[in-house]
Amino acid sequence: MKNLLSVSFFFVFALAASAQEVIRQKSCANQSITLQVDSLKKVFEANGFMVLKEASMTMESEYEMPVLVPMTQGAWYHIVFIGDPGSKLHEVRMYDYDEKQVYYKKLYGYSQGNIISYGYQPKFSEWHMIKPVQVNKSKKDCCGYILLLKKVKGNTDMSTAR
């Protein structure tokens, strides 16, 4: 009986330990997305923005990929999400620290493209969560790319950077 209890305890402990695996973000490479990123970075840098953060990311179709970013009150930011060109839907939601949705956009890939780009000026210095998602019926894992840019020069007219 004691051996059975020991084996049961070990089995439960092993299950609990394996349930706490760390999920790590994996980067990806897509030549089409890379060309779009390079082009957009040149346009934004010419309009007084600098890249704060950027990352390629492997995304599972139909699942959000949360991205946390710190933002400073009053600064002008531009957020760009580039999804897999073969995906039929691209969507981005952004939330402030209080989990209030501050931005939402949905594009239907084949007719509206694969780039969601928007300007944002936070009211408070706090963390924001960006949640991109894409739907691709032909593959489970899709490539996505996110850029966080910040205005560094005097002009704060966001219309020239779109």
Secondary structure, DSSP 8 states (H G I E B T S, - for coil): -HHHHHHHHHHHHHHHHHTT----------HHHHHHHHHHHHHHHHTTEEEEEEEEEEEETT----EEEEE-TT--EEEEEE--TT-SEEEEEEE-TT--EEEEEEEEHHHH-SEEEEEE--SSSEEEEEEEEEE-SS-SEEEEEEEEEEE-SS---GGGG-
